[in-house]
């Protein structure tokens, strides 16, 4: 199980709580990135789709690992939330990139509408 409630393992309890706290706060840190990418007008060129895409794959792998190997609900929920955060940033960046490429192909007067 995820939270070991035993006096024999105080270090494991501390590590489990540290994992929970850092990952709960990580959820909040996705929001500024999501808003920044959403507002991008330059195709979100400063966002690395390779990096964010690899994080999506990593979180998906962690989710499957948590479900099938660990069978640990808190781990699965944390992995799922991180997967959703990474997927949001990646999908919005991909959308902005495609929109930017589309707009660049249009004549300037049409692209500004």
C-alpha positions in Angstrom: 0.0 0.0 0.0 1.0 3.6 -0.5 0.8 4.9 3.1 2.6 2.6 5.5 1.2 3.4 8.9 3.8 1.7 11.1 6.1 3.1 13.7 8.8 0.8 12.3 9.0 2.7 9.1 9.1 6.4 9.8 11.3 7.1 6.8 8.8 5.3 4.5 6.0 7.4 5.9 8.0 10.6 5.4 8.8 9.6 1.8 5.2 8.7 1.1 3.9 12.0 2.4 6.6 14.0 0.6 5.6 12.2 -2.7 2.0 13.1 -2.1 2.6 16.7 -1.1 5.0 17.4 -4.0 2.7 15.9 -6.6 -0.4 17.6 -5.3 1.4 20.9 -5.5 2.6 20.0 -9.0 -1.0 20.0 -10.2 -1.2 23.7 -9.4 2.0 24.4 -11.4 0.5 23.1 -14.6 -2.0 26.0 -14.6 0.4 28.8 -15.4 1.9 26.8 -18.2 -1.5 25.9 -19.6 -2.6 29.6 -19.5 0.7 30.7 -21.1 0.5 28.3 -24.0 -3.2 29.1 -24.4 -2.4 32.8 -24.9 0.5 32.2 -27.3 0.2 33.9 -30.6 3.5 32.6 -32.1 2.5 29.0 -32.4 3.9 28.2 -28.9 7.3 27.8 -30.5 9.1 28.1 -27.1 7.3 25.0 -25.9 9.1 21.7 -26.7 6.6 19.2 -28.0 9.2 16.5 -27.8 9.7 17.2 -24.0 6.0 17.5 -23.2 5.2 14.6 -25.4 7.8 12.4 -23.6 6.3 13.5 -20.3 2.8 12.4 -21.5 4.3 9.0 -22.4 6.1 8.8 -19.1 2.9 9.6 -17.1 0.9 7.1 -19.1 3.5 4.5 -18.4 3.4 5.4 -14.7 -0.4 5.2 -14.7 -0.4 1.7 -16.2 2.4 0.7 -13.8 0.4 1.9 -10.8 -2.7 0.1 -11.9 -1.2 -3.2 -12.9 1.9 -3.6 -10.9 1.5 -1.5 -7.7 -2.3 -1.6 -7.6 -2.0 1.6 -5.5 -4.9 4.0 -5.8 -3.1 7.1 -4.6 -0.3 6.5 -7.0 -2.7 5.9 -9.9 -4.6 9.1 -9.1 -1.5 11.2 -8.9 -0.3 9.6 -12.2 -3.6 10.3 -13.8 -3.7 14.0 -12.7 -0.1 14.5 -14.0 -1.0 12.7 -17.3 -3.9 15.1 -17.7 -1.7 18.1 -17.0 1.0 17.1 -19.4 -1.6 16.2 -22.1 -3.3 19.6 -21.7 -0.1 21.5 -22.3 0.9 19.3 -25.2 -2.4 19.3 -26.9 -2.8 23.1 -26.6 0.7 23.7 -27.8 0.0 21.4 -30.8 -3.2 23.3 -31.5 -1.4 26.6 -31.3 1.4 25.4 -33.6 -1.1 24.1 -36.2 -3.1 27.4 -36.0 0.0 29.5 -36.4 1.1 27.4 -39.5 -2.4 27.8 -41.0 -2.4 31.6 -40.4 1.0 32.0 -42.0 -0.3 30.4 -45.2 -3.1 32.9 -45.5 -2.7 36.4 -47.0 -1.9 38.9 -44.2 -5.3 40.7 -44.4 -7.2 37.4 -43.9 -4.9 36.1 -41.1 -5.7 39.1 -39.0 -9.4 38.5 -38.9 
